[in-house]
Amino acid sequence: MRAIALLALHVVVDSAESWDRRSDAQKEADAANPSEWAKAQSTATPKLLSEFEIGLLCCAIFVGLVVCYCCFHTLQWKRQQREAEEQALWFGQVLRLRHVGTGNVLHSHDMSYSHDGTSGQQQITCFEGRDDNDAFVVEGNRVGARVGPDDVVQFRHRGTGACLHSHGGHPSPATGQQEVTGFGDEDGNNNWRVEFEGNRFRIIHCETDHALHSHGSTFDLGNGTKQQEVTCFEGRDDNDFWAVDEVMEDVAKRQAAEETVTVAVTEAGMVAGLAGAP
């Protein structure tokens, strides 16, 4: 941009100088008769920019517009990348997951389903508020790595230790879709994969290929209160989308920090031991 501005300034200055380009003889005549020179200058019409100079100026303006356009789109791309980074999942994180359609967060507690046809396993709901029962740990075999579309993921409820789970043959409490539960034992039905789409994602149950899903339907928890139903849905629609509401803790980073402190303490002990040796 600085070069473009200098080029435009050069064109203007050069044009101004061209208005007073006279031969030496003319300059001597003007000096001998200053009144005539002043009169001529007062009635002279300034020379317009030449076609070449106009072309240069237009080129400078065009290049400036192109640079501005490129800068705008670069900033927009960086913003999109930053948003995508914020919605990335990493093994070892403790997350609060938000249902995009309703704004409520994935939630569980130490209560079991009791509706007709249920498996009787731990309830999974969406909760309007925010509390410690919203915390899920992203687990897998690559702690500290970013979750990719081919990775198998488990979401373990931090408060109860149960994994996000689903299975065929048991209906959800409100709409009769595939039931989603919390299940403590190791099981293939605890496995999920993540399909990213911009700053949101779908969580797909590996065994049944159903999507983790929620909507405005609620059910009675069994204690007189109601929360939003979470199901697995065979189709695909906008109620399947989730986003990271909050990273509550990054286990991988904490472990790395603890290892760094341990190494530092060990090295300090070794140095002290060597210093005290005879």
N, C-alpha and C positions, 0 to 999 in steps of 0.2 A: 504493500500500500504506500509506503514511503517513496518507493521508486516511481510509482504512478503519479503521486503528487508533484514530485520534482519534474517529471516530464511535462505535466500540464503547465507548471510555472514557467518552464523554459519556453514553451510555445507562446505563452502570453507575453513574456518579456521580449522575445525575438520579434513578435509582431509589433510591439510598441516601438522598438528600435528602428523598425523598417519605415516608420512614418517620417523619420528625420535623416534618411540616408541621402546626402547631397554631395556633389563633387566639391573638391577643394576650392575651385574657382567661384562656385556659388556661395560657399561659406565666406570667402574674402569679400565678395560683393555685399553679402548681408552685413558683414562687420563694418564696411564703409558706409552703409546706409541703413542703420538699425531700424529706423521708422518704417521703411519699406518692407523689411523682413518681418517686423511685428504685424504689419497690415496683412501681409501674405499668410502669416500663420493664423491670424484671426479668421480669415475666410477660407482656409484650406480644409478640405474634407479628409478626415483620417482614412488611411488605407484599410480596407477590410482584410480579414484573414485570407490567405491563399487557400486553394483547394487542398494542397498538401498539408498545411497547418490544421485545417478543419478535420482532415482525415486522421491526423495524429491525435487530436483532441478527442475525436469520437472513439478511437481505439483505446485511449486511456480510460474513458468513461465505461466502455464495454468491459475492459479487463477488470475494472473496479467492481462492476456489477457481478461478474463471474466469481471474483474472490469473495464477495459478500454472500453469494448464493452457496458457495462451497463451505464457508465458515458456518452458516446457519445449519446446513444439513449435517456437518460434522458434530456440532453441538447437540443436535437432535439425536443423532446416532449414539453419542456418548451417554445422553440421558436415558435412552432406551436400554443401553447396556448396563447402566447403573441400576435401573429398575429390575432388570432380569437378574442381576447379581444379588439384589436384595431378596428375591424370591427363590434363589437357589437353595437346595437342601444339601446338608453335609452330614455324613455319618458321624455320630457322637453328639450332635446338637440336641438340646432340649427345647422343643418348640411349642408354641401355641398356634394351632391351625384354625384359620377362619373360613367358614363357608361363605363363598363370594355372594351367592344369591340372597342370603338373609342377614349376613353380618354376624351371626352367632358362631361360637367357637366349639370345636370338638371337645367332648367332655366325657368323663366317666366317674364312677363312685362305687362304693362297696355295697351295691344293691343288685339283685338279680331280676330278670324278666319273669313274669307270672301269667302272661296272656295265653290264650288257647294256642296250642301247637308249638310253643316256644321250646328252646333247648334248655331253658332255665339258667343260662350262663349270665355273666355280668352285663349290666346295661351300658350301652354307648349312646350318648345323646348329643345334641347341640344346645349350648347354654348361652343365654343372653348376657349374663354378667361375665366377670373374670375372677377366677380364683385358682388355687393350687391344683385342683382336680382337672385343669385344662392342659396340664403338662404331659407331653409325650416325647419319649426319647427315640431318635432315629437310629436304628440298629442295623448292622450288616457286617460283612467280613472285611470292610475297608475303612476302619476308623480314621477320621480326619480327611477322607477323600470326598470329593463332590459326588452327589448321587447322579448317576446317568440313567438314560432310558432303558438300558439293558440290565440294570442292577436289581437284585432282589432285596427288598427292604422290609423290616419289621418296625412297627410303631408300638413301643411299650409304654403303657400308662405308668408314669412315675409313682403315683400315689399308691397303687395296688399291685403293681408288678405284672398285671395282665397285658397280653398283646392284643392289638386290634385284630379282629378275627371275623370271618364270615363262613357260611356253609350253605349248601342247598338243602331243601327239605324242611326248613323252618321259616315261618312267615314273620315279618316285622309286626310290631304291635298295632300300628295305626292303619297302614295301607296294604299289608299283606305282601309286600315285596320281600326280597331276600334279607334275612335277619343278619345284623351286624352286632357282634358281642365283644366282650373282653374275655380272653381265655389264657390261663396261666401256663399250660404245658406247651412243650415244643411240638409244633404241628405244622404240616404243609399249608393249612388254611390260615396261618398267620402271615403268609407271604404276600407281598404287594409289589407292584412296580409303579413308577411315576411317569406320566406323560405330560411334558412341559409344553405350554402354549403361551408365549409372551410372559407376562407377569403373573400368570396363574397356572394351575396344573390339575390334572385328574389323577386320582389314586385308584389303580386297577387291581382287583383281586386276582391273583395268578391262577388259582385253581378253577374259577368259574368265569373269568373274564368279565365280571360285572364291575361297574364303577361305584366307588364310594359316593353316596348321594344323600342329600337332605332337601327339605322343603318346609312349607309352613305347617304341616300336620304335626300335632302333638299327641302325647299319651300320658296317662296317669302313671307315675312312678311306683305307686302302691302305698304312698304315704299322704295322698291327697294333693300333691303338687304335680304340675305338668311340665314337661320339657319337650323340646323339638325332636322328632324322630330322625334317626340316621339309618339308612338302609344301603343295600347294594342293588343297583339298577341295571337291568340287562341291556337297555338301549343306551343312547348317549344324548344328553341335553345340557342346558346351561346350569342345571342344578347339581351337576357333577363337579363343578369347579371349586377348588380350594386355593388358599394363599397363606403365606406365612404372616400371622398376626404379630408375633413377637418371638425373637430368639431369647429364651429365658436363661439359657446357660449353654456354653460350648464346652462339652466334656473334653474333646480332643485338645483344645487350647489350654484348658486347665491342667490336663495331664502333662502336656508339653512344658508348661510353666513349672509344675511340680518336679519334673525330671531335671529341668535346668537348675532349680534350687538345690536338688539332691546332689547333682554333679558339682556345683559350686561349693557346697558344704564339704563334700568328700575331698575335693582338691585343696580346700583350705586346711583340712585336717592333716593331709599328707604334707603340706608345706610346713605346718606347725611341728609335725613330727620330725621332719628333716632338720628344722632349725634347732630343735631341742636335742638332737642326737649328738653324742660326744665326738 
